[in-house]
C-alpha cells in the first residue's frame, strides 16, 4: 500500500527536513537546527503510525515473534521491516569486527554476534557512519515504496545525531561506537 501524491509530498518535506544536512552536507552551511539543537524545524505535517509488529523486550520474545537480528541496527527487527538484501550487502562490503571491550582488544566471536543474545558490542567509529547511511536507506525505501519502517528511525534526535555525524565525519572525543542490543517495532507511517 503506497502513499498518494499529496502524502508523498508531505513525507518528502518531513524526511528532507529531518535529513537535510545529509543531503546537502558538502559545501553548504548547516541548517539552523544543527547549529541550535534545541530549535527544531517546523514541519508542515507530522506522521502518525500504525504499529504492525513488535519484537518485545527480550531475545526469547523476539524469536517467538519471528524477528530477525539486524547486525547493522543492533536490533531485533520484525520480518516486515527487515531488508535482508540491504543487510547482507552492508555486511559483505564492510564486515566490521566487534569487541566486548571499549579498548577493542577482546574480539566478540562471530557465531555469538550473530545470535543477538548479548547486551551490546563495541566497534570502530567507522561503523557508525555506515550505520547512519543504512538508516537513511531504510527511511528512503519506506518513503519511495510505502513500505513499513522501524519506529525508531522516525526519531528526530537520532536523525539529527546521524546528520551531524555524517556531515562532520567525526565524533568528538571518541574513536569507538557501542551498539546496544535492542528490540524494534515496525510501523506504517500515515501522513496527514
Backbone as JSON Lines, residues from 0, in Angstrom:
{"i":0,"aa":"X","n":[0.85,-1.17,0.0],"ca":[0.0,0.0,0.0],"c":[0.9,1.24,0.0]}
{"i":1,"aa":"X","n":[0.84,2.03,-1.06],"ca":[1.66,3.22,-1.19],"c":[0.94,4.48,-0.75]}
{"i":2,"aa":"X","n":[1.63,5.58,-0.8],"ca":[1.07,6.87,-0.45],"c":[0.6,7.56,-1.71]}
{"i":3,"aa":"X","n":[-0.46,8.41,-1.58],"ca":[-0.88,9.18,-2.75],"c":[0.07,10.37,-2.93]}
{"i":4,"aa":"X","n":[-0.07,11.11,-4.03],"ca":[0.86,12.2,-4.37],"c":[0.97,13.22,-3.24]}
{"i":5,"aa":"X","n":[-0.14,13.64,-2.66],"ca":[-0.11,14.62,-1.57],"c":[0.62,14.1,-0.35]}
{"i":6,"aa":"X","n":[0.36,12.83,0.0],"ca":[1.04,12.23,1.13],"c":[2.54,12.09,0.85]}
{"i":7,"aa":"X","n":[2.88,11.75,-0.38],"ca":[4.29,11.63,-0.76],"c":[4.99,12.98,-0.62]}
{"i":8,"aa":"X","n":[4.34,14.04,-1.07],"ca":[4.93,15.38,-0.95],"c":[5.15,15.75,0.51]}
{"i":9,"aa":"X","n":[4.17,15.43,1.36],"ca":[4.3,15.75,2.78],"c":[5.4,14.9,3.42]}
{"i":10,"aa":"X","n":[5.48,13.62,3.03],"ca":[6.54,12.76,3.56],"c":[7.91,13.28,3.12]}
{"i":11,"aa":"X","n":[8.0,13.77,1.89],"ca":[9.26,14.32,1.39],"c":[9.68,15.52,2.23]}
{"i":12,"aa":"X","n":[8.72,16.35,2.62],"ca":[9.03,17.51,3.47],"c":[9.58,17.03,4.8]}
{"i":13,"aa":"X","n":[8.94,16.02,5.39],"ca":[9.38,15.53,6.69],"c":[10.75,14.9,6.59]}
{"i":14,"aa":"X","n":[10.94,14.0,5.64],"ca":[12.22,13.31,5.52],"c":[13.33,14.28,5.12]}
{"i":15,"aa":"X","n":[13.08,15.14,4.16],"ca":[14.14,16.06,3.76],"c":[14.43,17.08,4.85]}
{"i":16,"aa":"X","n":[13.42,17.5,5.59],"ca":[13.67,18.43,6.69],"c":[14.5,17.76,7.76]}
{"i":17,"aa":"X","n":[14.24,16.49,8.03],"ca":[14.96,15.76,9.05],"c":[16.37,15.44,8.61]}
{"i":18,"aa":"X","n":[16.57,15.13,7.34],"ca":[17.85,14.67,6.85],"c":[18.57,15.66,5.96]}
{"i":19,"aa":"X","n":[18.17,16.92,5.99],"ca":[18.71,17.92,5.1],"c":[20.23,18.0,5.16]}
{"i":20,"aa":"X","n":[20.79,17.95,6.35],"ca":[22.24,18.06,6.48],"c":[22.96,16.95,5.73]}
{"i":21,"aa":"X","n":[22.36,15.77,5.65],"ca":[22.98,14.67,4.9],"c":[22.9,14.92,3.41]}
{"i":22,"aa":"X","n":[21.76,15.39,2.95],"ca":[21.57,15.51,1.51],"c":[22.33,16.68,0.9]}
{"i":23,"aa":"X","n":[22.65,17.7,1.7],"ca":[23.37,18.85,1.15],"c":[24.63,19.17,1.94]}
{"i":24,"aa":"X","n":[25.15,18.18,2.65],"ca":[26.17,18.48,3.64],"c":[27.46,19.06,3.07]}
{"i":25,"aa":"X","n":[27.92,18.63,1.94],"ca":[29.2,19.1,1.45],"c":[29.07,20.47,0.78]}
{"i":26,"aa":"X","n":[29.8,21.45,1.33],"ca":[29.86,22.76,0.72],"c":[28.68,23.67,1.03]}
{"i":27,"aa":"X","n":[27.78,23.24,1.89],"ca":[26.61,24.07,2.22],"c":[26.61,24.35,3.71]}
{"i":28,"aa":"X","n":[26.08,25.48,4.12],"ca":[26.03,25.77,5.55],"c":[25.07,24.82,6.26]}
{"i":29,"aa":"X","n":[25.34,24.56,7.53],"ca":[24.45,23.7,8.31],"c":[23.09,24.35,8.47]}
{"i":30,"aa":"X","n":[22.03,23.55,8.4],"ca":[20.71,24.09,8.68],"c":[20.66,24.62,10.11]}
{"i":31,"aa":"X","n":[19.74,25.56,10.37],"ca":[19.7,26.22,11.66],"c":[19.49,25.26,12.82]}
{"i":32,"aa":"X","n":[18.79,24.12,12.62],"ca":[18.55,23.23,13.75],"c":[19.77,22.42,14.12]}
{"i":33,"aa":"X","n":[20.81,22.39,13.25],"ca":[22.03,21.7,13.62],"c":[22.94,22.62,14.44]}
{"i":34,"aa":"X","n":[22.84,23.89,14.22],"ca":[23.67,24.81,14.98],"c":[23.01,25.21,16.28]}
{"i":35,"aa":"X","n":[21.71,25.02,16.39],"ca":[20.97,25.29,17.62],"c":[20.1,24.07,17.92]}
{"i":36,"aa":"X","n":[20.69,23.02,18.55],"ca":[19.99,21.76,18.72],"c":[18.64,21.86,19.41]}
{"i":37,"aa":"X","n":[18.41,22.89,20.21],"ca":[17.13,22.99,20.89],"c":[16.03,23.53,19.98]}
{"i":38,"aa":"X","n":[16.39,23.99,18.8],"ca":[15.41,24.54,17.86],"c":[15.15,23.54,16.75]}
{"i":39,"aa":"X","n":[13.93,23.0,16.71],"ca":[13.58,22.04,15.67],"c":[12.83,22.77,14.56]}
{"i":40,"aa":"X","n":[12.98,22.29,13.32],"ca":[12.26,22.93,12.23],"c":[10.77,22.7,12.37]}
{"i":41,"aa":"X","n":[10.0,23.63,11.88],"ca":[8.56,23.48,11.88],"c":[8.19,22.66,10.65]}
{"i":42,"aa":"X","n":[7.59,21.51,10.87],"ca":[7.23,20.63,9.77],"c":[5.77,20.84,9.39]}
{"i":43,"aa":"X","n":[5.48,20.8,8.11],"ca":[4.12,21.01,7.61],"c":[3.18,19.92,8.09]}
{"i":44,"aa":"X","n":[3.65,18.71,8.21],"ca":[2.8,17.6,8.63],"c":[3.6,16.67,9.51]}
{"i":45,"aa":"X","n":[2.95,16.1,10.48],"ca":[3.6,15.13,11.35],"c":[2.9,13.79,11.15]}
{"i":46,"aa":"X","n":[3.68,12.74,10.94],"ca":[3.06,11.45,10.69],"c":[2.48,10.83,11.97]}
{"i":47,"aa":"X","n":[1.48,10.02,11.79],"ca":[1.01,9.14,12.84],"c":[1.38,7.73,12.38]}
{"i":48,"aa":"X","n":[1.3,6.78,13.27],"ca":[1.77,5.44,12.94],"c":[0.78,4.37,13.37]}
{"i":49,"aa":"X","n":[0.72,3.33,12.59],"ca":[0.02,2.12,12.97],"c":[1.09,1.07,13.23]}
{"i":50,"aa":"X","n":[1.13,0.55,14.46],"ca":[2.12,-0.47,14.78],"c":[1.67,-1.79,14.15]}
{"i":51,"aa":"X","n":[2.57,-2.39,13.37],"ca":[2.27,-3.61,12.65],"c":[2.87,-4.85,13.3]}
{"i":52,"aa":"X","n":[4.02,-4.7,13.92],"ca":[4.7,-5.83,14.54],"c":[5.68,-5.31,15.58]}
{"i":53,"aa":"X","n":[6.0,-6.15,16.53],"ca":[6.86,-5.75,17.63],"c":[7.72,-6.95,18.03]}
{"i":54,"aa":"X","n":[8.94,-6.68,18.46],"ca":[9.85,-7.76,18.86],"c":[9.9,-7.95,20.37]}
{"i":55,"aa":"X","n":[9.11,-7.2,21.12],"ca":[9.08,-7.36,22.56],"c":[10.25,-6.68,23.24]}
{"i":56,"aa":"X","n":[10.67,-7.26,24.37],"ca":[11.72,-6.65,25.17],"c":[12.86,-7.61,25.51]}
{"i":57,"aa":"X","n":[12.82,-8.83,24.94],"ca":[13.89,-9.79,25.21],"c":[14.06,-10.72,24.01]}
{"i":58,"aa":"X","n":[15.17,-11.44,23.99],"ca":[15.52,-12.3,22.86],"c":[14.48,-13.39,22.64]}
{"i":59,"aa":"X","n":[14.01,-14.03,23.72],"ca":[13.03,-15.11,23.56],"c":[11.75,-14.61,22.9]}
{"i":60,"aa":"X","n":[11.26,-13.45,23.34],"ca":[10.04,-12.88,22.74],"c":[10.29,-12.52,21.28]}
{"i":61,"aa":"X","n":[11.46,-11.95,21.0],"ca":[11.8,-11.58,19.63],"c":[11.78,-12.81,18.73]}
{"i":62,"aa":"X","n":[12.37,-13.89,19.19],"ca":[12.38,-15.13,18.4],"c":[10.96,-15.68,18.23]}
{"i":63,"aa":"X","n":[10.16,-15.66,19.3],"ca":[8.77,-16.14,19.22],"c":[7.97,-15.3,18.24]}
{"i":64,"aa":"X","n":[8.28,-14.01,18.13],"ca":[7.57,-13.11,17.22],"c":[8.13,-13.15,15.8]}
{"i":65,"aa":"X","n":[9.09,-14.04,15.55],"ca":[9.64,-14.2,14.2],"c":[10.56,-13.07,13.77]}
{"i":66,"aa":"X","n":[11.15,-12.37,14.73],"ca":[12.04,-11.24,14.41],"c":[13.41,-11.75,13.98]}
{"i":67,"aa":"X","n":[14.11,-10.93,13.2],"ca":[15.47,-11.22,12.75],"c":[16.42,-10.26,13.47]}
{"i":68,"aa":"X","n":[17.63,-10.73,13.74],"ca":[18.6,-9.83,14.35],"c":[19.36,-9.08,13.27]}
{"i":69,"aa":"X","n":[19.22,-7.76,13.28],"ca":[19.87,-6.89,12.31],"c":[21.18,-6.41,12.91]}
{"i":70,"aa":"X","n":[22.29,-6.92,12.37],"ca":[23.61,-6.6,12.91],"c":[24.02,-5.14,12.7]}
{"i":71,"aa":"X","n":[23.44,-4.47,11.7],"ca":[23.78,-3.07,11.44],"c":[23.02,-2.15,12.39]}
{"i":72,"aa":"X","n":[21.77,-2.49,12.67],"ca":[20.98,-1.71,13.62],"c":[21.29,-2.09,15.06]}
{"i":73,"aa":"X","n":[21.74,-3.33,15.27],"ca":[21.92,-3.82,16.64],"c":[20.58,-4.09,17.29]}
{"i":74,"aa":"X","n":[19.58,-4.4,16.46],"ca":[18.22,-4.59,16.96],"c":[17.61,-5.88,16.43]}
{"i":75,"aa":"X","n":[16.73,-6.43,17.23],"ca":[15.83,-7.46,16.75],"c":[14.73,-6.73,16.0]}
{"i":76,"aa":"X","n":[14.51,-7.11,14.74],"ca":[13.63,-6.38,13.83],"c":[12.53,-7.3,13.31]}
{"i":77,"aa":"X","n":[11.26,-6.83,13.34],"ca":[10.2,-7.64,12.74],"c":[10.49,-7.92,11.26]}
{"i":78,"aa":"X","n":[10.19,-9.13,10.81],"ca":[10.46,-9.51,9.41],"c":[9.88,-8.5,8.43]}
{"i":79,"aa":"X","n":[8.73,-7.93,8.74],"ca":[8.07,-6.97,7.86],"c":[8.94,-5.75,7.57]}
{"i":80,"aa":"X","n":[9.84,-5.42,8.48],"ca":[10.71,-4.25,8.32],"c":[12.17,-4.62,8.08]}
{"i":81,"aa":"X","n":[12.46,-5.9,7.94],"ca":[13.84,-6.33,7.76],"c":[14.15,-6.45,6.28]}
{"i":82,"aa":"X","n":[15.16,-5.72,5.83],"ca":[15.58,-5.75,4.43],"c":[16.82,-6.64,4.35]}
{"i":83,"aa":"X","n":[16.6,-7.91,4.1],"ca":[17.68,-8.9,4.09],"c":[18.77,-8.54,3.08]}
{"i":84,"aa":"X","n":[18.36,-8.13,1.87],"ca":[19.34,-7.81,0.82],"c":[20.24,-6.63,1.23]}
{"i":85,"aa":"X","n":[19.64,-5.58,1.77],"ca":[20.42,-4.42,2.21],"c":[21.34,-4.82,3.36]}
{"i":86,"aa":"X","n":[20.83,-5.55,4.31],"ca":[21.59,-6.02,5.47],"c":[22.81,-6.83,5.0]}
{"i":87,"aa":"X","n":[22.57,-7.79,4.11],"ca":[23.66,-8.65,3.64],"c":[24.7,-7.87,2.84]}
{"i":88,"aa":"X","n":[24.24,-6.88,2.07],"ca":[25.17,-6.06,1.29],"c":[26.1,-5.28,2.22]}
{"i":89,"aa":"X","n":[25.54,-4.69,3.28],"ca":[26.38,-3.95,4.22],"c":[27.38,-4.88,4.92]}
{"i":90,"aa":"X","n":[26.92,-6.06,5.32],"ca":[27.83,-7.0,5.98],"c":[28.93,-7.46,5.04]}
{"i":91,"aa":"X","n":[28.57,-7.74,3.8],"ca":[29.54,-8.2,2.82],"c":[30.57,-7.12,2.49]}
{"i":92,"aa":"X","n":[30.11,-5.88,2.35],"ca":[31.01,-4.79,1.96],"c":[31.88,-4.29,3.11]}
{"i":93,"aa":"X","n":[31.41,-4.42,4.32],"ca":[32.14,-3.81,5.43],"c":[32.57,-4.8,6.5]}
{"i":94,"aa":"X","n":[31.71,-5.72,6.91],"ca":[32.05,-6.78,7.86],"c":[32.87,-6.36,9.06]}
{"i":95,"aa":"X","n":[32.4,-5.42,9.84],"ca":[33.15,-4.86,10.95],"c":[33.4,-5.89,12.04]}
{"i":96,"aa":"X","n":[34.61,-5.87,12.58],"ca":[34.86,-6.71,13.75],"c":[34.16,-6.09,14.96]}
{"i":97,"aa":"X","n":[33.71,-6.92,15.86],"ca":[33.04,-6.46,17.08],"c":[33.84,-6.93,18.29]}
{"i":98,"aa":"X","n":[33.73,-6.15,19.34],"ca":[34.54,-6.41,20.51],"c":[33.68,-6.33,21.77]}
{"i":99,"aa":"X","n":[34.13,-7.04,22.8],"ca":[33.44,-7.0,24.08],"c":[33.91,-5.83,24.95]}
{"i":100,"aa":"X","n":[35.05,-5.23,24.61],"ca":[35.64,-4.2,25.47],"c":[35.83,-2.88,24.72]}
{"i":101,"aa":"X","n":[35.85,-1.81,25.48],"ca":[35.96,-0.46,24.93],"c":[37.31,-0.2,24.26]}
{"i":102,"aa":"X","n":[38.33,-0.95,24.63],"ca":[39.65,-0.75,24.01],"c":[39.81,-1.56,22.72]}
{"i":103,"aa":"X","n":[38.76,-2.26,22.32],"ca":[38.74,-3.05,21.07],"c":[39.87,-4.08,21.04]}
{"i":104,"aa":"X","n":[40.05,-4.77,22.17],"ca":[41.11,-5.79,22.26],"c":[40.56,-7.2,22.42]}
{"i":105,"aa":"X","n":[39.31,-7.34,22.89],"ca":[38.73,-8.67,23.11],"c":[37.65,-8.89,22.06]}
{"i":106,"aa":"X","n":[37.99,-9.64,20.99],"ca":[37.03,-9.83,19.9],"c":[35.79,-10.61,20.35]}
{"i":107,"aa":"X","n":[34.66,-10.23,19.84],"ca":[33.42,-10.98,20.07],"c":[33.34,-12.03,18.96]}
{"i":108,"aa":"X","n":[33.24,-13.31,19.32],"ca":[33.18,-14.35,18.29],"c":[31.98,-14.16,17.36]}
{"i":109,"aa":"X","n":[32.21,-14.35,16.07],"ca":[31.17,-14.12,15.07],"c":[29.92,-14.97,15.34]}
{"i":110,"aa":"X","n":[30.12,-16.23,15.74],"ca":[28.96,-17.09,15.98],"c":[28.09,-16.57,17.13]}
{"i":111,"aa":"X","n":[28.7,-15.92,18.12],"ca":[27.94,-15.32,19.22],"c":[27.28,-14.02,18.75]}
{"i":112,"aa":"X","n":[28.02,-13.21,17.99],"ca":[27.49,-11.94,17.5],"c":[26.2,-12.16,16.71]}
{"i":113,"aa":"X","n":[26.18,-13.17,15.87],"ca":[25.0,-13.44,15.02],"c":[23.78,-13.88,15.82]}
{"i":114,"aa":"X","n":[23.95,-14.31,17.07],"ca":[22.8,-14.74,17.87],"c":[21.98,-13.55,18.37]}
{"i":115,"aa":"X","n":[22.62,-12.39,18.54],"ca":[21.92,-11.24,19.08],"c":[21.55,-11.39,20.54]}
{"i":116,"aa":"X","n":[22.17,-12.34,21.22],"ca":[21.84,-12.63,22.61],"c":[22.95,-12.13,23.53]}
{"i":117,"aa":"X","n":[23.08,-10.81,23.61],"ca":[24.07,-10.14,24.44],"c":[23.62,-8.69,24.59]}
{"i":118,"aa":"X","n":[24.25,-7.95,25.48],"ca":[23.84,-6.56,25.74],"c":[24.29,-5.58,24.68]}
{"i":119,"aa":"X","n":[25.41,-5.86,24.04],"ca":[25.92,-4.96,23.01],"c":[27.38,-5.25,22.73]}
{"i":120,"aa":"X","n":[27.9,-4.58,21.7],"ca":[29.3,-4.76,21.32],"c":[29.91,-3.4,21.0]}
{"i":121,"aa":"X","n":[31.23,-3.35,21.09],"ca":[31.98,-2.16,20.71],"c":[32.51,-2.35,19.29]}
{"i":122,"aa":"X","n":[32.52,-1.26,18.53],"ca":[33.0,-1.29,17.15],"c":[33.84,-0.05,16.88]}
{"i":123,"aa":"X","n":[34.69,-0.11,15.83],"ca":[35.42,1.09,15.43],"c":[34.44,2.19,15.01]}
{"i":124,"aa":"X","n":[34.84,3.43,15.16],"ca":[33.98,4.56,14.83],"c":[33.46,4.5,13.39]}
{"i":125,"aa":"X","n":[34.26,4.01,12.46],"ca":[33.85,3.94,11.06],"c":[32.5,3.26,10.9]}
{"i":126,"aa":"X","n":[32.22,2.26,11.73],"ca":[30.92,1.57,11.68],"c":[29.77,2.55,11.81]}
{"i":127,"aa":"X","n":[29.92,3.54,12.7],"ca":[28.83,4.48,12.99],"c":[28.38,5.23,11.73]}
{"i":128,"aa":"X","n":[29.31,5.6,10.87],"ca":[28.96,6.3,9.63],"c":[28.1,5.41,8.75]}
{"i":129,"aa":"X","n":[28.47,4.14,8.64],"ca":[27.72,3.2,7.8],"c":[26.36,2.89,8.42]}
{"i":130,"aa":"X","n":[26.3,2.81,9.73],"ca":[25.03,2.61,10.45],"c":[24.06,3.74,10.09]}
{"i":131,"aa":"X","n":[24.54,4.97,10.1],"ca":[23.69,6.12,9.77],"c":[23.24,6.1,8.31]}
{"i":132,"aa":"X","n":[24.13,5.73,7.41],"ca":[23.76,5.63,6.0],"c":[22.73,4.52,5.8]}
{"i":133,"aa":"X","n":[22.87,3.44,6.51],"ca":[21.94,2.31,6.47],"c":[20.54,2.77,6.89]}
{"i":134,"aa":"X","n":[20.49,3.56,7.96],"ca":[19.21,4.1,8.44],"c":[18.57,4.97,7.36]}
{"i":135,"aa":"X","n":[19.36,5.82,6.73],"ca":[18.84,6.67,5.66],"c":[18.25,5.81,4.54]}
{"i":136,"aa":"X","n":[18.93,4.75,4.16],"ca":[18.41,3.89,3.1],"c":[17.09,3.23,3.51]}
{"i":137,"aa":"X","n":[16.99,2.83,4.76],"ca":[15.72,2.26,5.24],"c":[14.58,3.28,5.14]}
{"i":138,"aa":"X","n":[14.85,4.49,5.61],"ca":[13.81,5.53,5.55],"c":[13.39,5.84,4.12]}
{"i":139,"aa":"X","n":[14.37,5.94,3.24],"ca":[14.05,6.28,1.85],"c":[13.31,5.13,1.16]}
{"i":140,"aa":"X","n":[13.63,3.89,1.51],"ca":[12.88,2.75,0.97],"c":[11.42,2.84,1.37]}
{"i":141,"aa":"X","n":[11.2,3.16,2.64],"ca":[9.82,3.31,3.12],"c":[9.1,4.45,2.42]}
{"i":142,"aa":"X","n":[9.79,5.55,2.25],"ca":[9.21,6.71,1.57],"c":[8.9,6.38,0.11]}
{"i":143,"aa":"X","n":[9.83,5.76,-0.58],"ca":[9.68,5.5,-2.02],"c":[8.65,4.43,-2.33]}
{"i":144,"aa":"X","n":[8.53,3.45,-1.44],"ca":[7.66,2.31,-1.75],"c":[6.41,2.25,-0.88]}
{"i":145,"aa":"X","n":[6.35,3.04,0.16],"ca":[5.23,2.96,1.09],"c":[5.37,1.8,2.05]}
{"i":146,"aa":"X","n":[6.56,1.17,2.06],"ca":[6.81,0.02,2.94],"c":[6.85,0.48,4.39]}
{"i":147,"aa":"X","n":[6.49,-0.4,5.31],"ca":[6.6,-0.07,6.73],"c":[8.07,0.17,7.1]}
{"i":148,"aa":"X","n":[8.28,0.9,8.19],"ca":[9.63,1.22,8.65],"c":[9.74,0.96,10.15]}
{"i":149,"aa":"X","n":[10.97,0.91,10.63],"ca":[11.18,0.77,12.06],"c":[10.76,2.05,12.76]}
{"i":150,"aa":"X","n":[10.02,1.92,13.82],"ca":[9.53,3.09,14.55],"c":[10.69,3.96,15.03]}
{"i":151,"aa":"X","n":[11.78,3.34,15.45],"ca":[12.93,4.09,15.99],"c":[13.58,4.99,14.94]}
{"i":152,"aa":"X","n":[13.4,4.69,13.66],"ca":[14.02,5.5,12.61],"c":[13.38,6.88,12.5]}
{"i":153,"aa":"X","n":[12.18,7.05,13.04],"ca":[11.49,8.34,12.97],"c":[11.89,9.28,14.11]}
{"i":154,"aa":"X","n":[12.88,8.89,14.89],"ca":[13.33,9.74,15.99],"c":[14.06,10.96,15.43]}
{"i":155,"aa":"X","n":[13.56,12.13,15.74],"ca":[14.22,13.35,15.28],"c":[15.62,13.46,15.87]}
{"i":156,"aa":"X","n":[15.74,13.11,17.14],"ca":[17.04,13.2,17.81],"c":[18.07,12.31,17.1]}
{"i":157,"aa":"X","n":[17.68,11.09,16.75],"ca":[18.6,10.17,16.08],"c":[18.97,10.7,14.69]}
{"i":158,"aa":"X","n":[17.98,11.24,13.97],"ca":[18.26,11.8,12.65],"c":[19.21,12.98,12.75]}
{"i":159,"aa":"X","n":[19.01,13.82,13.73],"ca":[19.88,14.98,13.94],"c":[21.3,14.52,14.26]}
{"i":160,"aa":"X","n":[21.41,13.53,15.13],"ca":[22.71,12.98,15.5],"c":[23.43,12.41,14.27]}
{"i":161,"aa":"X","n":[22.72,11.58,13.49],"ca":[23.34,10.96,12.31],"c":[23.71,12.0,11.26]}
{"i":162,"aa":"X","n":[22.86,12.98,11.06],"ca":[23.14,14.03,10.09],"c":[24.44,14.75,10.46]}
{"i":163,"aa":"X","n":[24.57,15.12,11.71],"ca":[25.77,15.82,12.15],"c":[27.01,14.93,12.03]}
{"i":164,"aa":"X","n":[26.86,13.66,12.38],"ca":[27.97,12.72,12.28],"c":[28.42,12.55,10.83]}
{"i":165,"aa":"X","n":[27.48,12.39,9.91],"ca":[27.82,12.23,8.51],"c":[28.41,13.51,7.92]}
{"i":166,"aa":"X","n":[27.9,14.63,8.37],"ca":[28.39,15.91,7.85],"c":[29.82,16.21,8.3]}
{"i":167,"aa":"X","n":[30.1,15.98,9.56],"ca":[31.4,16.34,10.11],"c":[32.42,15.22,10.01]}
{"i":168,"aa":"X","n":[31.95,13.98,9.84],"ca":[32.82,12.8,9.8],"c":[33.68,12.67,11.06]}
{"i":169,"aa":"X","n":[33.13,13.12,12.17],"ca":[33.84,12.94,13.43],"c":[32.86,12.81,14.57]}
{"i":170,"aa":"X","n":[33.33,12.21,15.63],"ca":[32.55,12.03,16.84],"c":[33.45,12.5,17.97]}
{"i":171,"aa":"X","n":[33.33,13.77,18.35],"ca":[34.28,14.38,19.28],"c":[34.57,13.52,20.52]}
{"i":172,"aa":"X","n":[35.86,13.3,20.73],"ca":[36.31,12.59,21.92],"c":[36.17,11.08,21.86]}
{"i":173,"aa":"X","n":[35.72,10.54,20.72],"ca":[35.53,9.08,20.67],"c":[36.07,8.52,19.36]}
{"i":174,"aa":"X","n":[36.6,7.32,19.46],"ca":[37.0,6.62,18.25],"c":[36.37,5.22,18.2]}
{"i":175,"aa":"X","n":[35.38,5.03,19.06],"ca":[34.66,3.75,19.1],"c":[33.16,4.02,19.12]}
{"i":176,"aa":"X","n":[32.4,2.98,18.88],"ca":[30.94,3.04,18.97],"c":[30.47,1.85,19.79]}
{"i":177,"aa":"X","n":[29.53,2.07,20.67],"ca":[28.9,0.96,21.39],"c":[27.52,0.77,20.79]}
{"i":178,"aa":"X","n":[27.26,-0.43,20.29],"ca":[25.98,-0.75,19.69],"c":[25.22,-1.65,20.66]}
{"i":179,"aa":"X","n":[24.25,-1.04,21.35],"ca":[23.46,-1.75,22.35],"c":[22.4,-2.59,21.66]}
{"i":180,"aa":"X","n":[22.25,-3.84,22.08],"ca":[21.22,-4.7,21.54],"c":[19.85,-4.19,21.98]}
{"i":181,"aa":"X","n":[18.93,-4.07,21.03],"ca":[17.62,-3.5,21.32],"c":[16.55,-4.3,20.56]}
{"i":182,"aa":"X","n":[15.3,-3.92,20.77],"ca":[14.16,-4.64,20.22],"c":[13.23,-3.63,19.55]}
{"i":183,"aa":"X","n":[12.98,-3.83,18.27],"ca":[12.3,-2.82,17.46],"c":[10.82,-3.13,17.24]}
{"i":184,"aa":"X","n":[10.1,-2.08,16.83],"ca":[8.72,-2.17,16.36],"c":[8.68,-1.73,14.91]}
{"i":185,"aa":"X","n":[7.79,-2.32,14.16],"ca":[7.6,-1.99,12.75],"c":[6.29,-1.22,12.63]}
{"i":186,"aa":"X","n":[6.33,-0.06,11.98],"ca":[5.14,0.78,11.87],"c":[4.86,1.19,10.43]}
{"i":187,"aa":"X","n":[3.62,1.52,10.18],"ca":[3.21,2.1,8.9],"c":[2.95,3.57,9.16]}
{"i":188,"aa":"X","n":[3.75,4.48,8.58],"ca":[3.5,5.91,8.79],"c":[2.29,6.37,7.99]}
{"i":189,"aa":"X","n":[1.55,7.3,8.57],"ca":[0.42,7.94,7.89],"c":[0.66,9.44,7.92]}
{"i":190,"aa":"X","n":[0.76,10.05,6.78],"ca":[0.99,11.48,6.69],"c":[-0.35,12.17,6.57]}
{"i":191,"aa":"X","n":[-0.62,13.11,7.47],"ca":[-1.91,13.81,7.4],"c":[-1.74,15.24,6.95]}
